[in-house]
Amino acid sequence: MKNVFSHHISGISFMTWLSLLRVTTRRLLSTSQSSVDPKELRKFQFLAHSWWDEQGEYSALHSMNDIRVPFIRDTVLNMGSTYQQGSPLSGIKILDVGCGGGLLSEPLGRLGASVTGIDPLEENIRVADQHKSFDPVLAKRIQYKCSSLEDIVEESVEMFDVIVASEVVEHVADLEMFIKCCCQVLKPAGSLFITTINKTQLSYILGIVVAEKIAGIVPEGAHDWEKFVPPEELERLLEANGFSVKTVNGMLYNPLTGSWSWIESTSINYALHAVKSGGQAPTSQTEPLSEMESEQCSATAGTSV
Ligand SMILES: C[S@@+](CC[C@H](N)C(=O)[O-])C[C@H]1O[C@@H](n2cnc3c(N)ncnc32)[C@H](O)[C@@H]1O
């Protein structure tokens, strides 16, 4: 059984405190409100070296790419983007909020998107930047920045076609402010993709007791059940803050196979797609998808709202 977080927190180094202090000070100087919860950030501070270890602490996030990347890609294409062989997301500007080590930014960049990955933790951005440098294709397509969402709002108003916040909202301090900021930096009719964990008895048993304390799939202390977000609450917040929720799909992790699948129930993990209201409705994609694309598209089947 792993207890990586609590072990490291007690043995916190001077440099670590300095880094957290810098994040907090920058926060206090820039805005009175913050989406960043320093207690949550500390959990990620000590695992920055593990982002790209496919068998390590973040293995479930690696395998989540098998379903979340096609979900994002196909939804974006179906919103009316023109398809380009090999670079289907070419011309799409994506903001990956809470990008961590870049596990999701990289495949989106390889699909042709221009990706800005932000994360409030410097260690994460350092790892993401270093890993990106292994693939020359990504050099011009991805840029990373150590920042919170609220700190880039002013310079990024209506700049992005797509925002992804995958496994992030359960860590933020002020979810409504976070959503308001998403709305501000998205272009009209832009898409927001969120994956997160529901707040149910089942998510407590499977997400915390089993995943953290028994199976060690996720480091112990990674999640605070109190911060989990029911889809109904997320939908209400989104609809009240300029979004129209289009899809909510349940997701299930199988620890035996280490793989994710789409399910109807949203009682544990779920993925949500919302569109910023007020823009011109995008036209549907006219080009038929290839056989391979259609197969991947079927992975996106789920519960439409
Ligand atoms: C579970 S990781 C997910 C990383 C990445 N999105 C992925 O799926 O591979 C959560 C990430 O959110 C970041 N984070 C925590 N609080 C945040 C906040 N308020 N705003 C943006 N990112 C935050 C953490 O530093 C961490 O990198």
The ligand as an ORCA input file, in Angstrom:
! r2SCAN-3c Opt
* xyz 0 1
  C      -4.662     14.388    -11.747
  S      -3.596     15.576    -12.452
  C      -4.159     15.567    -14.142
  C      -3.085     15.973    -15.105
  C      -3.503     15.989    -16.570
  N      -4.666     16.814    -16.790
  C      -3.764     14.589    -17.061
  O      -4.927     14.186    -17.096
  O      -2.805     13.880    -17.386
  C      -4.213     17.120    -11.853
  C      -3.391     18.312    -12.273
  O      -4.102     19.508    -11.951
  C      -3.206     20.470    -11.474
  N      -3.974     21.421    -10.666
  C      -4.314     21.326     -9.370
  N      -5.053     22.407     -9.025
  C      -5.191     23.156    -10.140
  C      -5.847     24.387    -10.417
  N      -6.522     25.039     -9.489
  N      -5.780     24.882    -11.670
  C      -5.124     24.201    -12.643
  N      -4.483     23.028    -12.430
  C      -4.519     22.519    -11.190
  C      -2.162     19.679    -10.707
  O      -0.955     20.379    -10.566
  C      -2.043     18.440    -11.583
  O      -1.047     18.601    -12.542
*
